């Protein structure tokens, strides 16, 4: 039992089937621990300790571990940056358009397929005590919310932009550069102008 728990503790409370087999743990022991609710399955081949300390953004860590090329985006990122009072019930994550989504058991996740150019830039890594997750920068999050405004609601994008522009460390040049790269500045500029002149 100690050998199994050590394997989990060495990986922030997670372990893959491969990690456990390397440590000499038999699949029957894994099944028994799942049944006893000592560990739980995140997706096929990935487990985590049930009594692992939970951090505020544990769902983000779980998704990024289960889907290694995923990046937290859109309303999940907007909520993380405290630019909205809305708290999504699912984790929103982006993967490259060419990737196939991995089915995970928990937490509930909505996958968005971003084109290569929209997927690969402005990614930040956040370290927590139980692991690491990837998330788009605050400026890219605003721009992506405008890009998906027809699906998410224009009011969410506008709320995010207003709250961003009210921040002390907001940067119009950074927002502009990010929007230009995404070919979204012409769409966002009227909103920026309207908010700045309120």
C-alpha positions in Angstrom: 0.0 0.0 0.0 2.8 2.4 0.9 4.5 1.7 -2.5 1.2 2.7 -4.3 0.7 5.9 -2.2 4.3 6.9 -2.8 3.8 6.6 -6.5 0.8 9.0 -6.3 2.6 11.4 -4.0 5.6 11.6 -6.3 3.2 12.8 -9.1 1.2 15.5 -7.3 -1.4 12.9 -6.3 -1.9 11.4 -9.8 -0.5 8.3 -11.4 -0.8 6.6 -14.8 -1.3 2.9 -15.2 2.2 2.8 -16.6 3.6 4.5 -13.4 1.9 2.0 -11.2 3.0 -1.0 -13.2 6.6 0.3 -13.1 6.3 0.5 -9.3 5.2 -3.2 -9.4 1.6 -2.6 -8.6 -0.8 -5.2 -10.0 -4.0 -4.2 -11.8 -6.0 -6.2 -9.2 -4.6 -3.8 -6.5 -5.6 -0.8 -8.6 -9.1 -2.1 -9.1 -9.4 -2.8 -5.4 -8.3 0.8 -4.5 -10.9 2.2 -6.9 -13.6 0.1 -5.4 -12.5 1.2 -1.9 -12.6 4.8 -3.1 -8.9 5.4 -2.2 -8.2 6.3 -5.8 -10.5 7.3 -8.7 -10.2 7.1 -12.4 -9.8 10.4 -14.2 -9.7 8.7 -17.7 -8.6 5.3 -18.9 -5.0 4.8 -17.7 -5.0 7.8 -15.3 -5.9 7.8 -11.6 -5.8 10.3 -8.7 -6.0 10.0 -4.9 -9.5 10.7 -3.7 -8.2 12.5 -0.5 -5.8 14.7 -2.4 -5.9 18.3 -1.2 -8.1 20.3 -3.5 -7.0 23.7 -4.8 -9.3 26.3 -6.3 -8.6 25.3 -9.9 -8.2 21.6 -9.5 -10.5 21.0 -12.5 -8.1 22.9 -14.7 -5.2 20.7 -13.5 -7.2 17.5 -14.0 -8.1 18.5 -17.6 -4.6 19.6 -18.5 -3.2 16.4 -17.1 -5.8 14.2 -18.8 -5.5 16.0 -22.1 -1.8 17.0 -22.3 -2.2 19.5 -25.2 -5.2 21.3 -23.8 -5.2 25.0 -22.7 -7.9 26.5 -20.5 -9.8 29.1 -22.5 -12.9 31.3 -23.0 -15.3 31.5 -20.0 -13.2 29.3 -17.8 -10.2 31.6 -18.3 -12.5 34.7 -18.0 -13.6 33.4 -14.6 -10.0 32.6 -13.6 -8.9 36.2 -14.3 -12.0 37.4 -12.4 -13.3 39.3 -15.4 -16.8 37.9 -14.9 -19.2 36.9 -12.1 -20.3 33.9 -14.1 -18.7 30.6 -13.0 -19.0 27.9 -15.8 -20.2 24.5 -14.6 -17.8 22.9 -17.2 -14.1 23.4 -17.9 -13.6 25.0 -21.3 -10.3 24.0 -23.0 -8.8 24.4 -26.4 -6.8 21.8 -28.4 -5.3 22.1 -31.9 -7.9 21.5 -34.7 -5.9 18.5 -35.9 -6.1 16.7 -32.5 -8.7 14.2 -31.4 -10.3 15.0 -28.0 -9.6 12.5 -25.2 -12.7 11.4 -23.4 -12.3 12.1 -19.7 -14.6 10.9 -16.9 -14.2 13.9 -14.6 -14.4 16.9 -14.6 -17.0 17.8 -17.2 -15.2 19.5 -20.1 -16.1 21.3 -23.3 -13.4 21.1 -26.0 -12.9 23.8 -28.6 -10.7 23.1 -31.7 -8.6 26.1 -32.3 -6.7 26.6 -35.6 -2.9 26.2 -35.2 -2.3 30.0 -35.3 -5.0 30.7 -32.7 -4.0 27.7 -30.5 -0.3 28.1 -30.1 0.4 31.6 -28.7 -0.1 33.5 -25.5 -0.1 30.3 -23.4 0.8 30.7 -19.7 1.6 28.0 -17.2 0.2 28.3 -13.7 1.7 26.1 -10.9 -0.5 25.0 -7.9 0.4 22.7 -5.1 -1.3 19.8 -6.8 0.1 20.4 -10.3 0.2 22.7 -13.3 -2.3 23.9 -15.8 -2.0 25.9 -19.1 -4.2 28.9 -19.7 -4.4 31.7 -22.3 -3.2 35.2 -21.3 -5.8 37.7 -20.1 -5.7 39.6 -23.4 -6.1 36.5 -25.6 -9.0 35.4 -23.4 -10.8 38.7 -24.1 -10.2 38.3 -27.9 -11.3 34.6 -27.9 -14.5 35.5 -26.1 -15.2 38.0 -28.9 -14.3 35.4 -31.5 -16.9 33.0 -30.0 -19.4 35.8 -29.0 -22.2 34.2 -31.1 -21.9 30.9 -29.1 -21.1 32.3 -25.7 -23.1 35.5 -25.9 -21.9 39.0 -26.7 -22.7 40.2 -23.2 -20.0 37.9 -21.8 -17.3 39.2 -24.1 -18.3 42.8 -23.4 -18.4 42.2 -19.6 -14.9 40.7 -19.8 -13.6 43.6 -21.8 -15.1 46.3 -19.5 -13.6 44.6 -16.4 -10.3 44.2 -18.2 -10.2 47.9 -19.1 -10.9 48.8 -15.4 -7.8 47.0 -14.2 -4.8 49.0 -13.2 -2.4 46.8 -15.2 -4.5 46.7 -18.3 -2.6 47.3 -21.5 -4.2 48.7 -24.7 -1.0 48.1 -26.7 -1.0 44.5 -25.6 -4.6 44.0 -26.3 -4.2 45.6 -29.7 -1.2 43.5 -30.6 -3.0 40.3 -29.6 -6.1 41.3 -31.5 -4.2 42.2 -34.6 -2.5 38.9 -34.6 -5.9 37.2 -34.4 -7.3 39.6 -37.0 -10.0 40.7 -34.5 -9.0 44.3 -33.9 -11.5 45.8 -36.3 -14.3 43.9 -34.4 -13.0 44.8 -30.9 -11.9 48.4 -31.5 -15.5 49.9 -31.4 -16.2 48.2 -28.1 -12.9 49.4 -26.6 -13.6 53.0 -27.8 -17.2 52.9 -26.4 -16.0 51.6 -23.0 -13.1 54.1 -22.8 -15.4 57.0 -23.4 -18.1 56.0 -20.9 
